[in-house]
Every structure is written in C-alpha cells, then in structure tokens.
Amino acid sequence: NSPHPIVIHDGKMILDANRAALKASGLKTKAELIGKGILELVHPDDRPKAKNRMKQMLKESAPLVSEEFRILSFTGEEHTVI
C-alpha cells in the first residue's frame, strides 16, 4: 500500500512490484512488468549509478541509504523515485 514505487528484483529481472511501481512504469498489469529487466525502468543516464549501487549492495549484504533515481516509464514519462 506504499505510495512509493517498490520493485522486488533479483539484480537482473523484476520479480514483483507494488501498485505505485506499476503506475510509474506506465504498464497496465503486473504480468506486463514482471520478467522485464530491472534496468529497463531506470533512466539511461542513471543506469551506471544503479548498477554500481546493486554491486555495492550485493558486496556488503546490507541495505544502503536511500538515493534518488529517475525512472523512465514504458510510455516515455520520467519520474524521480527514492
């Protein structure tokens, strides 16, 4: 029920997402979103930062401080998320 987009992924693909993430993606159903590459949603300019963050999280096996990223929906809309 969070108003913030939350995506569960395995580092490569989306496994689950909340309603806010589905809305931000521009897709209609979870089935359309699940299985897509996690970086497909990240704005191209923010992808290097997102990749480094995922590597750091795996290396440290601990949650990281929240950081802003831009999402580029499949309909072309840009959203800033934490």
N, CA, C and O atoms as a Maestro MAE file, in Angstrom:
{
 s_m_m2io_version
 :::
 2.0.0
}

f_m_ct {
 s_m_title
 :::
 protein
 m_atom[328] {
  # First column is atom index #
  i_m_mmod_type
  r_m_x_coord
  r_m_y_coord
  r_m_z_coord
  i_m_residue_number
  s_m_chain_name
  s_m_pdb_residue_name
  s_m_pdb_atom_name
  i_m_atomic_number
  :::
  1 25 0.796 -1.207 0.000 1 A "ASN " " N  " 7
  2 3 0.000 0.000 0.000 1 A "ASN " " CA " 6
  3 2 0.843 1.278 0.000 1 A "ASN " " C  " 6
  4 15 0.300 2.376 0.120 1 A "ASN " " O  " 8
  5 25 2.145 1.145 -0.131 2 A "SER " " N  " 7
  6 3 3.015 2.316 -0.134 2 A "SER " " CA " 6
  7 2 2.720 3.205 -1.338 2 A "SER " " C  " 6
  8 15 2.473 2.702 -2.434 2 A "SER " " O  " 8
  9 25 2.745 4.526 -1.142 3 A "PRO " " N  " 7
  10 3 2.570 5.420 -2.282 3 A "PRO " " CA " 6
  11 2 3.836 5.517 -3.130 3 A "PRO " " C  " 6
  12 15 3.809 6.085 -4.222 3 A "PRO " " O  " 8
  13 25 4.943 4.966 -2.633 4 A "HIS " " N  " 7
  14 3 6.217 4.990 -3.345 4 A "HIS " " CA " 6
  15 2 6.388 3.723 -4.168 4 A "HIS " " C  " 6
  16 15 6.032 2.638 -3.707 4 A "HIS " " O  " 8
  17 25 6.928 3.839 -5.381 5 A "PRO " " N  " 7
  18 3 7.164 2.642 -6.190 5 A "PRO " " CA " 6
  19 2 8.159 1.701 -5.506 5 A "PRO " " C  " 6
  20 15 9.248 2.117 -5.111 5 A "PRO " " O  " 8
  21 25 7.775 0.441 -5.372 6 A "ILE " " N  " 7
  22 3 8.642 -0.587 -4.807 6 A "ILE " " CA " 6
  23 2 8.697 -1.741 -5.797 6 A "ILE " " C  " 6
  24 15 7.667 -2.270 -6.215 6 A "ILE " " O  " 8
  25 25 9.926 -2.124 -6.168 7 A "VAL " " N  " 7
  26 3 10.131 -3.219 -7.108 7 A "VAL " " CA " 6
  27 2 11.013 -4.259 -6.441 7 A "VAL " " C  " 6
  28 15 12.063 -3.925 -5.892 7 A "VAL " " O  " 8
  29 25 10.602 -5.500 -6.484 8 A "ILE " " N  " 7
  30 3 11.404 -6.617 -5.996 8 A "ILE " " CA " 6
  31 2 12.080 -7.225 -7.218 8 A "ILE " " C  " 6
  32 15 11.419 -7.551 -8.205 8 A "ILE " " O  " 8
  33 25 13.407 -7.376 -7.147 9 A "HIS " " N  " 7
  34 3 14.138 -7.920 -8.286 9 A "HIS " " CA " 6
  35 2 15.275 -8.802 -7.798 9 A "HIS " " C  " 6
  36 15 15.607 -8.809 -6.612 9 A "HIS " " O  " 8
  37 25 15.860 -9.539 -8.715 10 A "ASP " " N  " 7
  38 3 16.979 -10.430 -8.378 10 A "ASP " " CA " 6
  39 2 18.308 -9.881 -8.883 10 A "ASP " " C  " 6
  40 15 19.296 -10.612 -8.964 10 A "ASP " " O  " 8
  41 25 18.332 -8.596 -9.222 11 A "GLY " " N  " 7
  42 3 19.524 -7.981 -9.773 11 A "GLY " " CA " 6
  43 2 19.518 -7.968 -11.292 11 A "GLY " " C  " 6
  44 15 20.311 -7.268 -11.922 11 A "GLY " " O  " 8
  45 25 18.632 -8.733 -11.863 12 A "LYS " " N  " 7
  46 3 18.523 -8.793 -13.323 12 A "LYS " " CA " 6
  47 2 17.105 -8.506 -13.797 12 A "LYS " " C  " 6
  48 15 16.893 -7.685 -14.689 12 A "LYS " " O  " 8
  49 25 16.128 -9.195 -13.188 13 A "MET " " N  " 7
  50 3 14.763 -9.027 -13.661 13 A "MET " " CA " 6
  51 2 13.808 -8.722 -12.519 13 A "MET " " C  " 6
  52 15 14.070 -9.042 -11.360 13 A "MET " " O  " 8
  53 25 12.706 -8.101 -12.874 14 A "ILE " " N  " 7
  54 3 11.665 -7.743 -11.908 14 A "ILE " " CA " 6
  55 2 10.878 -8.997 -11.547 14 A "ILE " " C  " 6
  56 15 10.408 -9.732 -12.415 14 A "ILE " " O  " 8
  57 25 10.746 -9.223 -10.226 15 A "LEU " " N  " 7
  58 3 10.017 -10.387 -9.722 15 A "LEU " " CA " 6
  59 2 8.629 -10.012 -9.215 15 A "LEU " " C  " 6
  60 15 7.695 -10.810 -9.295 15 A "LEU " " O  " 8
  61 25 8.499 -8.796 -8.695 16 A "ASP " " N  " 7
  62 3 7.216 -8.330 -8.179 16 A "ASP " " CA " 6
  63 2 7.287 -6.813 -8.027 16 A "ASP " " C  " 6
  64 15 8.377 -6.240 -8.019 16 A "ASP " " O  " 8
  65 25 6.148 -6.171 -7.907 17 A "ALA " " N  " 7
  66 3 6.096 -4.719 -7.765 17 A "ALA " " CA " 6
  67 2 4.773 -4.331 -7.128 17 A "ALA " " C  " 6
  68 15 3.779 -5.049 -7.234 17 A "ALA " " O  " 8
  69 25 4.778 -3.175 -6.460 18 A "ASN " " N  " 7
  70 3 3.529 -2.693 -5.885 18 A "ASN " " CA " 6
  71 2 2.770 -1.858 -6.915 18 A "ASN " " C  " 6
  72 15 3.246 -1.638 -8.028 18 A "ASN " " O  " 8
  73 25 1.581 -1.399 -6.523 19 A "ARG " " N  " 7
  74 3 0.734 -0.639 -7.453 19 A "ARG " " CA " 6
  75 2 1.387 0.666 -7.905 19 A "ARG " " C  " 6
  76 15 1.240 1.076 -9.056 19 A "ARG " " O  " 8
  77 25 2.115 1.322 -6.982 20 A "ALA " " N  " 7
  78 3 2.770 2.582 -7.339 20 A "ALA " " CA " 6
  79 2 3.846 2.352 -8.406 20 A "ALA " " C  " 6
  80 15 4.009 3.176 -9.306 20 A "ALA " " O  " 8
  81 25 4.567 1.256 -8.311 21 A "ALA " " N  " 7
  82 3 5.587 0.933 -9.319 21 A "ALA " " CA " 6
  83 2 4.927 0.610 -10.656 21 A "ALA " " C  " 6
  84 15 5.417 1.012 -11.712 21 A "ALA " " O  " 8
  85 25 3.828 -0.107 -10.605 22 A "LEU " " N  " 7
  86 3 3.103 -0.431 -11.834 22 A "LEU " " CA " 6
  87 2 2.626 0.856 -12.513 22 A "LEU " " C  " 6
  88 15 2.760 1.008 -13.728 22 A "LEU " " O  " 8
  89 25 2.075 1.772 -11.729 23 A "LYS " " N  " 7
  90 3 1.613 3.045 -12.283 23 A "LYS " " CA " 6
  91 2 2.787 3.839 -12.875 23 A "LYS " " C  " 6
  92 15 2.668 4.404 -13.961 23 A "LYS " " O  " 8
  93 25 3.916 3.879 -12.160 24 A "ALA " " N  " 7
  94 3 5.090 4.621 -12.645 24 A "ALA " " CA " 6
  95 2 5.662 4.000 -13.914 24 A "ALA " " C  " 6
  96 15 6.251 4.698 -14.740 24 A "ALA " " O  " 8
  97 25 5.489 2.686 -14.070 25 A "SER " " N  " 7
  98 3 6.025 2.010 -15.253 25 A "SER " " CA " 6
  99 2 5.224 2.325 -16.513 25 A "SER " " C  " 6
  100 15 5.727 2.204 -17.630 25 A "SER " " O  " 8
  101 25 3.974 2.730 -16.318 26 A "GLY " " N  " 7
  102 3 3.114 3.012 -17.465 26 A "GLY " " CA " 6
  103 2 2.446 1.772 -18.025 26 A "GLY " " C  " 6
  104 15 1.767 1.838 -19.050 26 A "GLY " " O  " 8
  105 25 2.635 0.633 -17.356 27 A "LEU " " N  " 7
  106 3 2.005 -0.604 -17.811 27 A "LEU " " CA " 6
  107 2 0.698 -0.826 -17.062 27 A "LEU " " C  " 6
  108 15 0.463 -0.201 -16.028 27 A "LEU " " O  " 8
  109 25 -0.148 -1.704 -17.571 28 A "LYS " " N  " 7
  110 3 -1.480 -1.917 -17.000 28 A "LYS " " CA " 6
  111 2 -1.533 -3.037 -15.972 28 A "LYS " " C  " 6
  112 15 -2.294 -2.955 -15.008 28 A "LYS " " O  " 8
  113 25 -0.728 -4.092 -16.166 29 A "THR " " N  " 7
  114 3 -0.804 -5.242 -15.265 29 A "THR " " CA " 6
  115 2 0.585 -5.646 -14.776 29 A "THR " " C  " 6
  116 15 1.596 -5.372 -15.422 29 A "THR " " O  " 8
  117 25 0.603 -6.305 -13.617 30 A "LYS " " N  " 7
  118 3 1.866 -6.820 -13.086 30 A "LYS " " CA " 6
  119 2 2.500 -7.807 -14.052 30 A "LYS " " C  " 6
  120 15 3.723 -7.859 -14.182 30 A "LYS " " O  " 8
  121 25 1.678 -8.580 -14.721 31 A "ALA " " N  " 7
  122 3 2.191 -9.585 -15.661 31 A "ALA " " CA " 6
  123 2 3.031 -8.937 -16.761 31 A "ALA " " C  " 6
  124 15 3.983 -9.543 -17.252 31 A "ALA " " O  " 8
  125 25 2.683 -7.712 -17.149 32 A "GLU " " N  " 7
  126 3 3.458 -6.998 -18.167 32 A "GLU " " CA " 6
  127 2 4.808 -6.534 -17.621 32 A "GLU " " C  " 6
  128 15 5.777 -6.413 -18.371 32 A "GLU " " O  " 8
  129 25 4.871 -6.272 -16.307 33 A "LEU " " N  " 7
  130 3 6.083 -5.743 -15.685 33 A "LEU " " CA " 6
  131 2 7.027 -6.842 -15.206 33 A "LEU " " C  " 6
  132 15 8.242 -6.742 -15.373 33 A "LEU " " O  " 8
  133 25 6.462 -7.890 -14.611 34 A "ILE " " N  " 7
  134 3 7.274 -8.988 -14.085 34 A "ILE " " CA " 6
  135 2 8.019 -9.673 -15.234 34 A "ILE " " C  " 6
  136 15 7.441 -9.998 -16.271 34 A "ILE " " O  " 8
  137 25 9.309 -9.879 -15.015 35 A "GLY " " N  " 7
  138 3 10.151 -10.514 -16.023 35 A "GLY " " CA " 6
  139 2 10.956 -9.524 -16.859 35 A "GLY " " C  " 6
  140 15 11.893 -9.911 -17.557 35 A "GLY " " O  " 8
  141 25 10.586 -8.246 -16.787 36 A "LYS " " N  " 7
  142 3 11.360 -7.231 -17.509 36 A "LYS " " CA " 6
  143 2 12.685 -7.011 -16.783 36 A "LYS " " C  " 6
  144 15 12.781 -7.239 -15.577 36 A "LYS " " O  " 8
  145 25 13.689 -6.575 -17.508 37 A "GLY " " N  " 7
  146 3 14.977 -6.261 -16.908 37 A "GLY " " CA " 6
  147 2 14.854 -5.091 -15.954 37 A "GLY " " C  " 6
  148 15 14.202 -4.099 -16.278 37 A "GLY " " O  " 8
  149 25 15.470 -5.186 -14.776 38 A "ILE " " N  " 7
  150 3 15.348 -4.125 -13.775 38 A "ILE " " CA " 6
  151 2 15.854 -2.790 -14.309 38 A "ILE " " C  " 6
  152 15 15.295 -1.745 -13.975 38 A "ILE " " O  " 8
  153 25 16.883 -2.804 -15.117 39 A "LEU " " N  " 7
  154 3 17.428 -1.541 -15.614 39 A "LEU " " CA " 6
  155 2 16.615 -0.939 -16.750 39 A "LEU " " C  " 6
  156 15 16.855 0.202 -17.143 39 A "LEU " " O  " 8
  157 25 15.657 -1.690 -17.281 40 A "GLU " " N  " 7
  158 3 14.783 -1.136 -18.324 40 A "GLU " " CA " 6
  159 2 13.982 0.043 -17.795 40 A "GLU " " C  " 6
  160 15 13.632 0.946 -18.554 40 A "GLU " " O  " 8
  161 25 13.688 0.042 -16.496 41 A "LEU " " N  " 7
  162 3 12.910 1.121 -15.896 41 A "LEU " " CA " 6
  163 2 13.767 2.320 -15.503 41 A "LEU " " C  " 6
  164 15 13.256 3.432 -15.367 41 A "LEU " " O  " 8
  165 25 15.048 2.101 -15.322 42 A "VAL " " N  " 7
  166 3 15.929 3.180 -14.874 42 A "VAL " " CA " 6
  167 2 16.292 4.071 -16.061 42 A "VAL " " C  " 6
  168 15 16.620 3.587 -17.144 42 A "VAL " " O  " 8
  169 25 16.227 5.371 -15.834 43 A "HIS " " N  " 7
  170 3 16.591 6.334 -16.882 43 A "HIS " " CA " 6
  171 2 18.000 6.009 -17.377 43 A "HIS " " C  " 6
  172 15 18.876 5.732 -16.558 43 A "HIS " " O  " 8
  173 25 18.246 6.033 -18.677 44 A "PRO " " N  " 7
  174 3 19.570 5.678 -19.213 44 A "PRO " " CA " 6
  175 2 20.735 6.417 -18.561 44 A "PRO " " C  " 6
  176 15 21.806 5.837 -18.380 44 A "PRO " " O  " 8
  177 25 20.545 7.679 -18.209 45 A "ASP " " N  " 7
  178 3 21.625 8.437 -17.577 45 A "ASP " " CA " 6
  179 2 21.917 7.974 -16.147 45 A "ASP " " C  " 6
  180 15 23.009 8.213 -15.632 45 A "ASP " " O  " 8
  181 25 20.953 7.317 -15.506 46 A "ASP " " N  " 7
  182 3 21.112 6.850 -14.127 46 A "ASP " " CA " 6
  183 2 21.499 5.371 -14.040 46 A "ASP " " C  " 6
  184 15 21.734 4.862 -12.944 46 A "ASP " " O  " 8
  185 25 21.568 4.683 -15.167 47 A "ARG " " N  " 7
  186 3 21.876 3.247 -15.143 47 A "ARG " " CA " 6
  187 2 23.245 2.920 -14.561 47 A "ARG " " C  " 6
  188 15 23.346 1.966 -13.791 47 A "ARG " " O  " 8
  189 25 24.318 3.669 -14.890 48 A "PRO " " N  " 7
  190 3 25.609 3.353 -14.264 48 A "PRO " " CA " 6
  191 2 25.557 3.461 -12.735 48 A "PRO " " C  " 6
  192 15 26.120 2.624 -12.029 48 A "PRO " " O  " 8
  193 25 24.883 4.490 -12.234 49 A "LYS " " N  " 7
  194 3 24.738 4.670 -10.788 49 A "LYS " " CA " 6
  195 2 23.943 3.508 -10.185 49 A "LYS " " C  " 6
  196 15 24.293 3.004 -9.118 49 A "LYS " " O  " 8
  197 25 22.886 3.089 -10.862 50 A "ALA " " N  " 7
  198 3 22.061 1.980 -10.372 50 A "ALA " " CA " 6
  199 2 22.847 0.668 -10.368 50 A "ALA " " C  " 6
  200 15 22.743 -0.111 -9.421 50 A "ALA " " O  " 8
  201 25 23.630 0.420 -11.414 51 A "LYS " " N  " 7
  202 3 24.453 -0.796 -11.473 51 A "LYS " " CA " 6
  203 2 25.460 -0.820 -10.328 51 A "LYS " " C  " 6
  204 15 25.632 -1.844 -9.666 51 A "LYS " " O  " 8
  205 25 26.123 0.308 -10.096 52 A "ASN " " N  " 7
  206 3 27.099 0.378 -9.007 52 A "ASN " " CA " 6
  207 2 26.432 0.167 -7.656 52 A "ASN " " C  " 6
  208 15 27.000 -0.483 -6.778 52 A "ASN " " O  " 8
  209 25 25.262 0.697 -7.486 53 A "ARG " " N  " 7
  210 3 24.523 0.542 -6.224 53 A "ARG " " CA " 6
  211 2 24.160 -0.921 -5.990 53 A "ARG " " C  " 6
  212 15 24.289 -1.417 -4.871 53 A "ARG " " O  " 8
  213 25 23.714 -1.610 -7.020 54 A "MET " " N  " 7
  214 3 23.377 -3.031 -6.877 54 A "MET " " CA " 6
  215 2 24.622 -3.844 -6.526 54 A "MET " " C  " 6
  216 15 24.563 -4.727 -5.670 54 A "MET " " O  " 8
  217 25 25.752 -3.552 -7.182 55 A "LYS " " N  " 7
  218 3 27.007 -4.244 -6.867 55 A "LYS " " CA " 6
  219 2 27.408 -4.012 -5.419 55 A "LYS " " C  " 6
  220 15 27.822 -4.939 -4.724 55 A "LYS " " O  " 8
  221 25 27.284 -2.768 -4.970 56 A "GLN " " N  " 7
  222 3 27.644 -2.433 -3.599 56 A "GLN " " CA " 6
  223 2 26.742 -3.153 -2.603 56 A "GLN " " C  " 6
  224 15 27.216 -3.639 -1.576 56 A "GLN " " O  " 8
  225 25 25.451 -3.223 -2.897 57 A "MET " " N  " 7
  226 3 24.507 -3.887 -2.009 57 A "MET " " CA " 6
  227 2 24.822 -5.384 -1.913 57 A "MET " " C  " 6
  228 15 24.761 -5.957 -0.825 57 A "MET " " O  " 8
  229 25 25.156 -6.014 -3.030 58 A "LEU " " N  " 7
  230 3 25.500 -7.431 -3.022 58 A "LEU " " CA " 6
  231 2 26.807 -7.679 -2.273 58 A "LEU " " C  " 6
  232 15 26.934 -8.661 -1.542 58 A "LEU " " O  " 8
  233 25 27.768 -6.790 -2.460 59 A "LYS " " N  " 7
  234 3 29.065 -6.924 -1.812 59 A "LYS " " CA " 6
  235 2 28.948 -6.774 -0.300 59 A "LYS " " C  " 6
  236 15 29.548 -7.544 0.450 59 A "LYS " " O  " 8
  237 25 28.180 -5.790 0.148 60 A "GLU " " N  " 7
  238 3 28.068 -5.505 1.569 60 A "GLU " " CA " 6
  239 2 26.972 -6.315 2.251 60 A "GLU " " C  " 6
  240 15 26.927 -6.383 3.479 60 A "GLU " " O  " 8
  241 25 26.093 -6.927 1.471 61 A "SER " " N  " 7
  242 3 24.971 -7.704 2.016 61 A "SER " " CA " 6
  243 2 24.191 -6.929 3.064 61 A "SER " " C  " 6
  244 15 23.766 -7.486 4.076 61 A "SER " " O  " 8
  245 25 24.011 -5.653 2.816 62 A "ALA " " N  " 7
  246 3 23.281 -4.807 3.758 62 A "ALA " " CA " 6
  247 2 22.532 -3.725 2.992 62 A "ALA " " C  " 6
  248 15 22.943 -3.325 1.904 62 A "ALA " " O  " 8
  249 25 21.429 -3.257 3.568 63 A "PRO " " N  " 7
  250 3 20.700 -2.163 2.924 63 A "PRO " " CA " 6
  251 2 21.563 -0.904 2.838 63 A "PRO " " C  " 6
  252 15 22.407 -0.656 3.700 63 A "PRO " " O  " 8
  253 25 21.342 -0.127 1.804 64 A "LEU " " N  " 7
  254 3 22.061 1.119 1.608 64 A "LEU " " CA " 6
  255 2 21.153 2.302 1.916 64 A "LEU " " C  " 6
  256 15 19.931 2.166 1.960 64 A "LEU " " O  " 8
  257 25 21.755 3.445 2.125 65 A "VAL " " N  " 7
  258 3 20.990 4.668 2.333 65 A "VAL " " CA " 6
  259 2 20.193 4.951 1.063 65 A "VAL " " C  " 6
  260 15 20.690 4.748 -0.045 65 A "VAL " " O  " 8
  261 25 18.973 5.415 1.225 66 A "SER " " N  " 7
  262 3 18.118 5.721 0.077 66 A "SER " " CA " 6
  263 2 18.772 6.748 -0.831 66 A "SER " " C  " 6
  264 15 19.499 7.633 -0.379 66 A "SER " " O  " 8
  265 25 18.501 6.613 -2.106 67 A "GLU " " N  " 7
  266 3 19.063 7.515 -3.105 67 A "GLU " " CA " 6
  267 2 18.025 7.735 -4.198 67 A "GLU " " C  " 6
  268 15 17.244 6.836 -4.512 67 A "GLU " " O  " 8
  269 25 18.020 8.925 -4.772 68 A "GLU " " N  " 7
  270 3 17.072 9.222 -5.842 68 A "GLU " " CA " 6
  271 2 17.558 8.681 -7.178 68 A "GLU " " C  " 6
  272 15 18.744 8.744 -7.503 68 A "GLU " " O  " 8
  273 25 16.607 8.144 -7.946 69 A "PHE " " N  " 7
  274 3 16.855 7.680 -9.308 69 A "PHE " " CA " 6
  275 2 15.701 8.160 -10.172 69 A "PHE " " C  " 6
  276 15 14.596 8.394 -9.683 69 A "PHE " " O  " 8
  277 25 15.969 8.301 -11.439 70 A "ARG " " N  " 7
  278 3 14.898 8.621 -12.379 70 A "ARG " " CA " 6
  279 2 14.443 7.330 -13.050 70 A "ARG " " C  " 6
  280 15 15.253 6.508 -13.479 70 A "ARG " " O  " 8
  281 25 13.150 7.182 -13.126 71 A "ILE " " N  " 7
  282 3 12.534 6.066 -13.842 71 A "ILE " " CA " 6
  283 2 12.006 6.627 -15.154 71 A "ILE " " C  " 6
  284 15 11.449 7.724 -15.195 71 A "ILE " " O  " 8
  285 25 12.184 5.880 -16.197 72 A "LEU " " N  " 7
  286 3 11.615 6.232 -17.488 72 A "LEU " " CA " 6
  287 2 10.567 5.173 -17.793 72 A "LEU " " C  " 6
  288 15 10.898 4.022 -18.078 72 A "LEU " " O  " 8
  289 25 9.306 5.569 -17.733 73 A "SER " " N  " 7
  290 3 8.231 4.594 -17.928 73 A "SER " " CA " 6
  291 2 8.242 4.070 -19.364 73 A "SER " " C  " 6
  292 15 8.885 4.638 -20.247 73 A "SER " " O  " 8
  293 25 7.530 2.999 -19.568 74 A "PHE " " N  " 7
  294 3 7.441 2.409 -20.901 74 A "PHE " " CA " 6
  295 2 6.599 3.269 -21.837 74 A "PHE " " C  " 6
  296 15 6.532 3.005 -23.037 74 A "PHE " " O  " 8
  297 25 5.951 4.305 -21.282 75 A "THR " " N  " 7
  298 3 5.206 5.251 -22.116 75 A "THR " " CA " 6
  299 2 5.997 6.542 -22.325 75 A "THR " " C  " 6
  300 15 5.503 7.479 -22.952 75 A "THR " " O  " 8
  301 25 7.238 6.593 -21.793 76 A "GLY " " N  " 7
  302 3 8.113 7.730 -22.014 76 A "GLY " " CA " 6
  303 2 8.096 8.799 -20.934 76 A "GLY " " C  " 6
  304 15 8.796 9.805 -21.056 76 A "GLY " " O  " 8
  305 25 7.306 8.603 -19.870 77 A "GLU " " N  " 7
  306 3 7.242 9.585 -18.794 77 A "GLU " " CA " 6
  307 2 8.412 9.384 -17.828 77 A "GLU " " C  " 6
  308 15 8.815 8.255 -17.548 77 A "GLU " " O  " 8
  309 25 8.949 10.494 -17.326 78 A "GLU " " N  " 7
  310 3 10.060 10.428 -16.374 78 A "GLU " " CA " 6
  311 2 9.537 10.716 -14.968 78 A "GLU " " C  " 6
  312 15 8.771 11.656 -14.756 78 A "GLU " " O  " 8
  313 25 9.967 9.883 -14.005 79 A "HIS " " N  " 7
  314 3 9.587 10.054 -12.593 79 A "HIS " " CA " 6
  315 2 10.863 9.961 -11.757 79 A "HIS " " C  " 6
  316 15 11.755 9.171 -12.066 79 A "HIS " " O  " 8
  317 25 10.946 10.759 -10.712 80 A "THR " " N  " 7
  318 3 12.045 10.643 -9.762 80 A "THR " " CA " 6
  319 2 11.535 9.834 -8.574 80 A "THR " " C  " 6
  320 15 10.480 10.134 -8.015 80 A "THR " " O  " 8
  321 25 12.289 8.813 -8.196 81 A "VAL " " N  " 7
  322 3 11.897 7.936 -7.090 81 A "VAL " " CA " 6
  323 2 13.057 7.793 -6.111 81 A "VAL " " C  " 6
  324 15 14.206 8.095 -6.436 81 A "VAL " " O  " 8
  325 25 12.742 7.336 -4.930 82 A "ILE " " N  " 7
  326 3 13.766 7.100 -3.913 82 A "ILE " " CA " 6
  327 2 13.940 5.607 -3.763 82 A "ILE " " C  " 6
  328 15 14.756 5.159 -2.957 82 A "ILE " " O  " 8
  :::
 }
 m_bond[327] {
  # First column is bond index #
  i_m_from
  i_m_to
  i_m_order
  :::
  1 1 2 1
  2 2 3 1
  3 3 4 2
  4 3 5 1
  5 5 6 1
  6 6 7 1
  7 7 8 2
  8 7 9 1
  9 9 10 1
  10 10 11 1
  11 11 12 2
  12 11 13 1
  13 13 14 1
  14 14 15 1
  15 15 16 2
  16 15 17 1
  17 17 18 1
  18 18 19 1
  19 19 20 2
  20 19 21 1
  21 21 22 1
  22 22 23 1
  23 23 24 2
  24 23 25 1
  25 25 26 1
  26 26 27 1
  27 27 28 2
  28 27 29 1
  29 29 30 1
  30 30 31 1
  31 31 32 2
  32 31 33 1
  33 33 34 1
  34 34 35 1
  35 35 36 2
  36 35 37 1
  37 37 38 1
  38 38 39 1
  39 39 40 2
  40 39 41 1
  41 41 42 1
  42 42 43 1
  43 43 44 2
  44 43 45 1
  45 45 46 1
  46 46 47 1
  47 47 48 2
  48 47 49 1
  49 49 50 1
  50 50 51 1
  51 51 52 2
  52 51 53 1
  53 53 54 1
  54 54 55 1
  55 55 56 2
  56 55 57 1
  57 57 58 1
  58 58 59 1
  59 59 60 2
  60 59 61 1
  61 61 62 1
  62 62 63 1
  63 63 64 2
  64 63 65 1
  65 65 66 1
  66 66 67 1
  67 67 68 2
  68 67 69 1
  69 69 70 1
  70 70 71 1
  71 71 72 2
  72 71 73 1
  73 73 74 1
  74 74 75 1
  75 75 76 2
  76 75 77 1
  77 77 78 1
  78 78 79 1
  79 79 80 2
  80 79 81 1
  81 81 82 1
  82 82 83 1
  83 83 84 2
  84 83 85 1
  85 85 86 1
  86 86 87 1
  87 87 88 2
  88 87 89 1
  89 89 90 1
  90 90 91 1
  91 91 92 2
  92 91 93 1
  93 93 94 1
  94 94 95 1
  95 95 96 2
  96 95 97 1
  97 97 98 1
  98 98 99 1
  99 99 100 2
  100 99 101 1
  101 101 102 1
  102 102 103 1
  103 103 104 2
  104 103 105 1
  105 105 106 1
  106 106 107 1
  107 107 108 2
  108 107 109 1
  109 109 110 1
  110 110 111 1
  111 111 112 2
  112 111 113 1
  113 113 114 1
  114 114 115 1
  115 115 116 2
  116 115 117 1
  117 117 118 1
  118 118 119 1
  119 119 120 2
  120 119 121 1
  121 121 122 1
  122 122 123 1
  123 123 124 2
  124 123 125 1
  125 125 126 1
  126 126 127 1
  127 127 128 2
  128 127 129 1
  129 129 130 1
  130 130 131 1
  131 131 132 2
  132 131 133 1
  133 133 134 1
  134 134 135 1
  135 135 136 2
  136 135 137 1
  137 137 138 1
  138 138 139 1
  139 139 140 2
  140 139 141 1
  141 141 142 1
  142 142 143 1
  143 143 144 2
  144 143 145 1
  145 145 146 1
  146 146 147 1
  147 147 148 2
  148 147 149 1
  149 149 150 1
  150 150 151 1
  151 151 152 2
  152 151 153 1
  153 153 154 1
  154 154 155 1
  155 155 156 2
  156 155 157 1
  157 157 158 1
  158 158 159 1
  159 159 160 2
  160 159 161 1
  161 161 162 1
  162 162 163 1
  163 163 164 2
  164 163 165 1
  165 165 166 1
  166 166 167 1
  167 167 168 2
  168 167 169 1
  169 169 170 1
  170 170 171 1
  171 171 172 2
  172 171 173 1
  173 173 174 1
  174 174 175 1
  175 175 176 2
  176 175 177 1
  177 177 178 1
  178 178 179 1
  179 179 180 2
  180 179 181 1
  181 181 182 1
  182 182 183 1
  183 183 184 2
  184 183 185 1
  185 185 186 1
  186 186 187 1
  187 187 188 2
  188 187 189 1
  189 189 190 1
  190 190 191 1
  191 191 192 2
  192 191 193 1
  193 193 194 1
  194 194 195 1
  195 195 196 2
  196 195 197 1
  197 197 198 1
  198 198 199 1
  199 199 200 2
  200 199 201 1
  201 201 202 1
  202 202 203 1
  203 203 204 2
  204 203 205 1
  205 205 206 1
  206 206 207 1
  207 207 208 2
  208 207 209 1
  209 209 210 1
  210 210 211 1
  211 211 212 2
  212 211 213 1
  213 213 214 1
  214 214 215 1
  215 215 216 2
  216 215 217 1
  217 217 218 1
  218 218 219 1
  219 219 220 2
  220 219 221 1
  221 221 222 1
  222 222 223 1
  223 223 224 2
  224 223 225 1
  225 225 226 1
  226 226 227 1
  227 227 228 2
  228 227 229 1
  229 229 230 1
  230 230 231 1
  231 231 232 2
  232 231 233 1
  233 233 234 1
  234 234 235 1
  235 235 236 2
  236 235 237 1
  237 237 238 1
  238 238 239 1
  239 239 240 2
  240 239 241 1
  241 241 242 1
  242 242 243 1
  243 243 244 2
  244 243 245 1
  245 245 246 1
  246 246 247 1
  247 247 248 2
  248 247 249 1
  249 249 250 1
  250 250 251 1
  251 251 252 2
  252 251 253 1
  253 253 254 1
  254 254 255 1
  255 255 256 2
  256 255 257 1
  257 257 258 1
  258 258 259 1
  259 259 260 2
  260 259 261 1
  261 261 262 1
  262 262 263 1
  263 263 264 2
  264 263 265 1
  265 265 266 1
  266 266 267 1
  267 267 268 2
  268 267 269 1
  269 269 270 1
  270 270 271 1
  271 271 272 2
  272 271 273 1
  273 273 274 1
  274 274 275 1
  275 275 276 2
  276 275 277 1
  277 277 278 1
  278 278 279 1
  279 279 280 2
  280 279 281 1
  281 281 282 1
  282 282 283 1
  283 283 284 2
  284 283 285 1
  285 285 286 1
  286 286 287 1
  287 287 288 2
  288 287 289 1
  289 289 290 1
  290 290 291 1
  291 291 292 2
  292 291 293 1
  293 293 294 1
  294 294 295 1
  295 295 296 2
  296 295 297 1
  297 297 298 1
  298 298 299 1
  299 299 300 2
  300 299 301 1
  301 301 302 1
  302 302 303 1
  303 303 304 2
  304 303 305 1
  305 305 306 1
  306 306 307 1
  307 307 308 2
  308 307 309 1
  309 309 310 1
  310 310 311 1
  311 311 312 2
  312 311 313 1
  313 313 314 1
  314 314 315 1
  315 315 316 2
  316 315 317 1
  317 317 318 1
  318 318 319 1
  319 319 320 2
  320 319 321 1
  321 321 322 1
  322 322 323 1
  323 323 324 2
  324 323 325 1
  325 325 326 1
  326 326 327 1
  327 327 328 2
  :::
 }
}
